[in-house]
Amino acid sequence: MAARINHKLSKIAAFNSNHNEEIYYLAKSAIADIKSATLEIVSLQDLGQQLYTHGDLKRAYSYLAIALDNSVKCHAVMRMLQTSQALPVIQQAHSETINKSQKRLYTAVITMAALVIILITITLLFRIELIKKKRLEKHLRKANIIKEMYMSQFLHLSTIYMNKLNQFCKIASRKISTGRVDELYQMTRSGRFVEDQIQEFYTTFDQAFLHIYPTFPSDVNNLLKPEEKITLTNNELLNTDLRILAFIRLGVEESPRIAQALNYSVHTIYSYRNRLKNRAINRDTFEQDILNIGKS
């Protein structure tokens, strides 16, 4: 009785276009039929069709499948025909919905995979940049240390030559004041004084440069042919070849400036540089290779 009453109320609601109440009474009618174990139920079939029109394909297909099964069991031919006509349409719509859900799932999975790959790539790039930054910081710290060494050695050389100049002025003043001008003349004419100062400059320069680039002689030999390597005597820190290359490494690449610093003629410096290039493994890049010593 309850099932029939609720089914009639659903028809009234449908007539009044109140679809929510229609579904409500159909549900109550179907529940009443199920509780009373009535197989000849129309409410469940109507409920399935109404849910289909409202887009609830999963429940619509489930209810109609049960309604069809009950129709077969109770031999309700008309209801079997009605349900069997609606069921394939709902089944197809349900399958399409499942396929769309699967496509959305696949799209979401692919999108997530792409995002993970992008995230990993960004992380790797960030890590590479971080490593580069650390290397650059290390290089800058090393460069700053070398600059400090440059300044320290420059000040040391300047102090030495200021002291030498003061000593020479005192000697010259003393000799002039005591009338020993000839001795002063002989001292400057012989060139011995200048030669001693040059040798002292070489020694001081060699020590200062090797303090900054201690492996410079072996680094240079690595750039020369095996039979052309530079050999130093026991008392030598650097020789003329290495001093010229040392000035190039310090950024003094102009031959006139090197000649002035080492007290050679410009022609002599050109000759030395050309011979050194001919001794190199790679002549064209030799001086650039010298500039790169100590940078790595």
Kinemage of the C-alpha trace (Angstrom):
@kinemage 1
@onewidth
@group {chain A} dominant
@subgroup {mainchain}
@vectorlist {calphas} color= white
{ca met a 1} P 0.000 0.000 0.000
{ca ala a 2} L 2.764 2.452 0.951
{ca ala a 3} L 4.539 1.730 -2.314
{ca arg a 4} L 1.445 2.500 -4.387
{ca ile a 5} L 0.637 5.665 -2.424
{ca asn a 6} L 4.156 7.032 -2.846
{ca his a 7} L 4.128 6.085 -6.526
{ca lys a 8} L 0.877 8.036 -7.008
{ca leu a 9} L 2.361 11.008 -5.128
{ca ser a 10} L 5.353 10.888 -7.495
{ca lys a 11} L 2.995 11.092 -10.467
{ca ile a 12} L 1.287 14.145 -8.934
{ca ala a 13} L 4.706 15.781 -8.356
{ca ala a 14} L 5.684 15.019 -11.959
{ca phe a 15} L 2.457 16.573 -13.194
{ca asn a 16} L 3.288 19.696 -11.196
{ca ser a 17} L 6.866 19.634 -12.626
{ca asn a 18} L 8.303 19.211 -9.122
{ca his a 19} L 11.050 16.768 -10.051
{ca asn a 20} L 12.772 16.690 -6.677
{ca glu a 21} L 9.552 15.559 -4.968
{ca glu a 22} L 8.948 13.078 -7.787
{ca ile a 23} L 12.335 11.451 -7.166
{ca tyr a 24} L 11.715 11.550 -3.420
{ca tyr a 25} L 8.371 9.677 -3.620
{ca leu a 26} L 9.732 7.225 -6.203
{ca ala a 27} L 12.575 6.405 -3.828
{ca lys a 28} L 10.137 5.870 -0.954
{ca ser a 29} L 7.954 3.689 -3.177
{ca ala a 30} L 10.929 1.596 -4.298
{ca ile a 31} L 12.071 1.157 -0.694
{ca ala a 32} L 8.586 0.012 0.312
{ca asp a 33} L 8.524 -2.524 -2.546
{ca ile a 34} L 11.944 -3.862 -1.581
{ca lys a 35} L 10.931 -4.200 2.055
{ca ser a 36} L 7.836 -6.115 1.046
{ca ala a 37} L 9.896 -8.284 -1.365
{ca thr a 38} L 7.712 -7.248 -4.293
{ca leu a 39} L 9.354 -7.986 -7.623
{ca glu a 40} L 6.750 -6.317 -9.785
{ca ile a 41} L 8.016 -2.869 -8.893
{ca val a 42} L 7.643 0.048 -11.254
{ca ser a 43} L 9.019 2.680 -8.911
{ca leu a 44} L 12.630 1.502 -9.182
{ca gln a 45} L 12.408 1.550 -12.967
{ca asp a 46} L 10.869 5.052 -12.966
{ca leu a 47} L 13.450 6.205 -10.410
{ca gly a 48} L 16.279 4.969 -12.625
{ca gln a 49} L 14.899 6.841 -15.625
{ca gln a 50} L 14.489 10.044 -13.598
{ca leu a 51} L 18.034 9.818 -12.249
{ca tyr a 52} L 19.257 9.375 -15.845
{ca thr a 53} L 17.558 12.636 -16.868
{ca his a 54} L 19.278 14.339 -13.909
{ca gly a 55} L 22.693 13.050 -14.923
{ca asp a 56} L 23.197 10.477 -12.144
{ca leu a 57} L 24.209 7.777 -14.619
{ca lys a 58} L 25.837 5.387 -12.175
{ca arg a 59} L 22.798 4.956 -9.931
{ca ala a 60} L 20.390 5.094 -12.906
{ca tyr a 61} L 22.189 2.181 -14.572
{ca ser a 62} L 22.293 0.228 -11.284
{ca tyr a 63} L 18.562 0.727 -10.557
{ca leu a 64} L 17.473 -0.149 -14.095
{ca ala a 65} L 19.652 -3.265 -14.103
{ca ile a 66} L 17.934 -4.421 -10.887
{ca ala a 67} L 14.530 -3.517 -12.292
{ca leu a 68} L 15.237 -5.538 -15.453
{ca asp a 69} L 16.383 -8.515 -13.417
{ca asn a 70} L 13.201 -8.361 -11.312
{ca ser a 71} L 11.070 -8.069 -14.489
{ca val a 72} L 12.649 -11.232 -15.861
{ca lys a 73} L 12.056 -13.088 -12.616
{ca cys a 74} L 8.385 -12.121 -12.461
{ca his a 75} L 7.824 -12.419 -16.236
{ca ala a 76} L 6.636 -8.799 -16.625
{ca val a 77} L 7.053 -8.587 -20.379
{ca met a 78} L 6.009 -4.949 -20.768
{ca arg a 79} L 8.362 -3.757 -18.067
{ca met a 80} L 11.137 -5.906 -19.485
{ca leu a 81} L 10.648 -4.185 -22.837
{ca gln a 82} L 10.576 -0.698 -21.306
{ca thr a 83} L 13.644 -1.301 -19.168
{ca ser a 84} L 15.606 -3.012 -21.919
{ca gln a 85} L 15.006 -0.023 -24.201
{ca ala a 86} L 16.276 2.497 -21.661
{ca leu a 87} L 19.143 0.430 -20.260
{ca pro a 88} L 21.487 0.426 -23.324
{ca val a 89} L 21.232 4.201 -23.654
{ca ile a 90} L 22.061 4.651 -19.989
{ca gln a 91} L 24.800 2.028 -20.215
{ca gln a 92} L 26.402 3.848 -23.154
{ca ala a 93} L 26.150 7.196 -21.353
{ca his a 94} L 27.614 5.563 -18.230
{ca ser a 95} L 30.469 4.084 -20.271
{ca glu a 96} L 31.155 7.469 -21.862
{ca thr a 97} L 31.227 9.037 -18.415
{ca ile a 98} L 33.690 6.390 -17.242
{ca asn a 99} L 35.821 6.962 -20.347
{ca lys a 100} L 35.813 10.707 -19.730
{ca ser a 101} L 36.781 10.107 -16.109
{ca gln a 102} L 39.604 7.848 -17.242
{ca lys a 103} L 40.778 10.451 -19.743
{ca arg a 104} L 40.708 13.102 -17.028
{ca leu a 105} L 42.649 10.735 -14.788
{ca tyr a 106} L 45.227 10.058 -17.514
{ca thr a 107} L 45.497 13.791 -18.186
{ca ala a 108} L 45.967 14.467 -14.482
{ca val a 109} L 48.629 11.739 -14.235
{ca ile a 110} L 50.473 13.064 -17.303
{ca thr a 111} L 50.232 16.622 -15.974
{ca met a 112} L 51.568 15.523 -12.589
{ca ala a 113} L 54.405 13.614 -14.284
{ca ala a 114} L 55.240 16.696 -16.370
{ca leu a 115} L 55.186 18.862 -13.250
{ca val a 116} L 57.462 16.411 -11.443
{ca ile a 117} L 59.888 16.428 -14.393
{ca ile a 118} L 59.812 20.238 -14.476
{ca leu a 119} L 60.358 20.359 -10.718
{ca ile a 120} L 63.289 17.945 -10.956
{ca thr a 121} L 64.754 19.954 -13.847
{ca ile a 122} L 64.404 23.219 -11.929
{ca thr a 123} L 65.966 21.597 -8.865
{ca leu a 124} L 68.904 20.312 -10.920
{ca leu a 125} L 69.380 23.693 -12.608
{ca phe a 126} L 69.226 25.407 -9.229
{ca arg a 127} L 71.788 22.970 -7.857
{ca ile a 128} L 74.073 23.542 -10.860
{ca glu a 129} L 73.768 27.310 -10.426
{ca leu a 130} L 74.499 26.910 -6.721
{ca ile a 131} L 77.622 24.890 -7.500
{ca lys a 132} L 78.694 27.515 -10.053
{ca lys a 133} L 78.093 30.237 -7.483
{ca lys a 134} L 80.204 28.420 -4.893
{ca arg a 135} L 82.984 27.923 -7.443
{ca leu a 136} L 82.800 31.597 -8.390
{ca glu a 137} L 82.940 32.623 -4.729
{ca lys a 138} L 85.947 30.350 -4.235
{ca his a 139} L 87.596 31.826 -7.328
{ca leu a 140} L 86.885 35.369 -6.125
{ca arg a 141} L 88.320 34.589 -2.691
{ca lys a 142} L 91.405 33.180 -4.379
{ca ala a 143} L 91.604 36.238 -6.647
{ca asn a 144} L 91.318 38.548 -3.641
{ca ile a 145} L 94.110 36.651 -1.893
{ca ile a 146} L 96.290 36.999 -5.002
{ca lys a 147} L 95.492 40.728 -5.192
{ca glu a 148} L 96.484 41.105 -1.564
{ca met a 149} L 99.726 39.274 -2.357
{ca tyr a 150} L 100.302 41.575 -5.334
{ca met a 151} L 99.860 44.631 -3.129
{ca ser a 152} L 102.066 43.198 -0.398
{ca gln a 153} L 104.876 42.322 -2.804
{ca phe a 154} L 104.526 45.638 -4.620
{ca leu a 155} L 104.822 47.515 -1.347
{ca his a 156} L 107.801 45.336 -0.420
{ca leu a 157} L 109.576 46.094 -3.719
{ca ser a 158} L 108.727 49.798 -3.440
{ca thr a 159} L 110.134 49.903 0.091
{ca ile a 160} L 113.353 48.186 -1.009
{ca tyr a 161} L 113.942 50.626 -3.850
{ca met a 162} L 113.089 53.632 -1.756
{ca asn a 163} L 115.698 52.448 0.753
{ca lys a 164} L 118.198 51.833 -2.057
{ca leu a 165} L 117.564 55.299 -3.464
{ca asn a 166} L 118.008 56.852 -0.029
{ca gln a 167} L 121.267 54.923 0.462
{ca phe a 168} L 122.564 56.005 -2.945
{ca cys a 169} L 121.656 59.641 -2.226
{ca lys a 170} L 123.466 59.451 1.111
{ca ile a 171} L 126.543 57.906 -0.534
{ca ala a 172} L 126.504 60.502 -3.318
{ca ser a 173} L 126.005 63.342 -0.834
{ca arg a 174} L 128.825 62.089 1.396
{ca lys a 175} L 131.265 61.688 -1.487
{ca ile a 176} L 130.382 65.091 -2.917
{ca ser a 177} L 130.696 66.781 0.489
{ca thr a 178} L 134.128 65.236 1.048
{ca gly a 179} L 135.310 66.094 -2.447
{ca arg a 180} L 135.412 62.490 -3.618
{ca val a 181} L 133.552 63.216 -6.820
{ca asp a 182} L 135.878 61.031 -8.876
{ca glu a 183} L 134.960 57.970 -6.797
{ca leu a 184} L 131.288 58.724 -7.307
{ca tyr a 185} L 131.902 59.120 -11.026
{ca gln a 186} L 133.819 55.825 -11.223
{ca met a 187} L 131.087 54.032 -9.240
{ca thr a 188} L 128.350 55.153 -11.607
{ca arg a 189} L 130.469 54.812 -14.759
{ca ser a 190} L 131.477 51.196 -14.139
{ca gly a 191} L 127.864 50.104 -14.097
{ca arg a 192} L 128.599 47.785 -11.212
{ca phe a 193} L 126.174 49.587 -8.940
{ca val a 194} L 123.366 49.356 -11.481
{ca glu a 195} L 124.152 45.699 -12.183
{ca asp a 196} L 124.029 44.867 -8.482
{ca gln a 197} L 120.658 46.600 -8.178
{ca ile a 198} L 119.315 44.727 -11.208
{ca gln a 199} L 120.401 41.369 -9.774
{ca glu a 200} L 118.812 42.237 -6.465
{ca phe a 201} L 115.619 43.233 -8.313
{ca tyr a 202} L 115.604 39.887 -10.127
{ca thr a 203} L 115.999 37.989 -6.872
{ca thr a 204} L 113.269 39.978 -5.131
{ca phe a 205} L 110.935 39.713 -8.132
{ca asp a 206} L 111.523 35.968 -8.486
{ca gln a 207} L 110.744 35.351 -4.823
{ca ala a 208} L 107.648 37.538 -4.893
{ca phe a 209} L 106.279 35.981 -8.099
{ca leu a 210} L 106.896 32.380 -7.002
{ca his a 211} L 105.182 33.158 -3.714
{ca ile a 212} L 102.012 33.819 -5.754
{ca tyr a 213} L 102.547 31.138 -8.451
{ca pro a 214} L 104.792 28.481 -6.847
{ca thr a 215} L 104.352 25.952 -9.693
{ca phe a 216} L 104.916 28.439 -12.511
{ca pro a 217} L 108.124 26.854 -13.942
{ca ser a 218} L 106.532 23.381 -14.180
{ca asp a 219} L 103.292 24.881 -15.552
{ca val a 220} L 105.288 26.590 -18.315
{ca asn a 221} L 107.168 23.367 -19.112
{ca asn a 222} L 103.831 21.603 -19.564
{ca leu a 223} L 103.175 24.005 -22.449
{ca leu a 224} L 106.541 23.366 -24.130
{ca lys a 225} L 107.680 20.518 -26.338
{ca pro a 226} L 109.487 17.723 -24.443
{ca glu a 227} L 112.866 18.605 -25.964
{ca glu a 228} L 112.354 22.350 -25.374
{ca lys a 229} L 111.605 22.398 -21.632
{ca ile a 230} L 113.294 25.051 -19.470
{ca thr a 231} L 115.975 23.826 -17.064
{ca leu a 232} L 117.037 25.968 -14.100
{ca thr a 233} L 120.385 25.798 -12.330
{ca asn a 234} L 120.553 25.093 -8.615
{ca asn a 235} L 120.790 28.782 -7.682
{ca glu a 236} L 118.120 30.033 -10.079
{ca leu a 237} L 114.525 30.723 -9.089
{ca leu a 238} L 113.614 32.042 -12.547
{ca asn a 239} L 115.695 32.673 -15.659
{ca thr a 240} L 115.197 35.311 -18.368
{ca asp a 241} L 112.684 33.170 -20.287
{ca leu a 242} L 110.551 32.601 -17.197
{ca arg a 243} L 110.768 36.256 -16.071
{ca ile a 244} L 109.450 37.437 -19.449
{ca leu a 245} L 106.609 34.918 -19.200
{ca ala a 246} L 106.025 35.959 -15.579
{ca phe a 247} L 105.461 39.562 -16.680
{ca ile a 248} L 103.035 38.327 -19.349
{ca arg a 249} L 101.185 36.316 -16.684
{ca leu a 250} L 100.934 39.469 -14.553
{ca gly a 251} L 99.244 41.252 -17.457
{ca val a 252} L 102.299 43.190 -18.679
{ca glu a 253} L 102.143 42.058 -22.300
{ca glu a 254} L 103.772 45.048 -24.045
{ca ser a 255} L 107.372 44.264 -24.978
{ca pro a 256} L 108.625 47.838 -24.306
{ca arg a 257} L 107.342 47.684 -20.716
{ca ile a 258} L 108.908 44.258 -20.156
{ca ala a 259} L 112.186 45.485 -21.670
{ca gln a 260} L 112.203 48.530 -19.377
{ca ala a 261} L 111.506 46.439 -16.263
{ca leu a 262} L 114.155 43.803 -17.041
{ca asn a 263} L 116.723 46.263 -18.431
{ca tyr a 264} L 116.800 44.701 -21.903
{ca ser a 265} L 116.303 46.173 -25.336
{ca val a 266} L 112.897 45.867 -26.953
{ca his a 267} L 114.435 43.843 -29.789
{ca thr a 268} L 115.833 41.342 -27.283
{ca ile a 269} L 112.419 40.881 -25.668
{ca tyr a 270} L 110.799 40.325 -29.086
{ca ser a 271} L 113.446 37.694 -29.881
{ca tyr a 272} L 112.900 35.885 -26.581
{ca arg a 273} L 109.124 35.854 -27.028
{ca asn a 274} L 109.356 34.548 -30.588
{ca arg a 275} L 111.767 31.750 -29.579
{ca leu a 276} L 109.479 30.757 -26.705
{ca lys a 277} L 106.495 30.518 -29.054
{ca asn a 278} L 108.501 28.280 -31.390
{ca arg a 279} L 109.298 26.000 -28.443
{ca ala a 280} L 105.623 25.716 -27.475
{ca ile a 281} L 103.372 22.746 -28.208
{ca asn a 282} L 100.725 25.151 -29.500
{ca arg a 283} L 102.421 28.263 -30.838
{ca asp a 284} L 99.248 30.219 -31.651
{ca thr a 285} L 97.745 30.003 -28.148
{ca phe a 286} L 100.963 29.917 -26.120
{ca glu a 287} L 100.786 33.381 -24.543
{ca gln a 288} L 97.054 33.007 -23.839
{ca asp a 289} L 97.878 29.665 -22.158
{ca ile a 290} L 100.425 31.522 -20.023
{ca leu a 291} L 97.708 33.990 -18.967
{ca asn a 292} L 95.512 31.058 -17.900
{ca ile a 293} L 98.104 29.582 -15.525
{ca gly a 294} L 96.751 29.544 -11.962
{ca lys a 295} L 93.186 30.425 -12.924
{ca ser a 296} L 91.657 26.971 -12.447
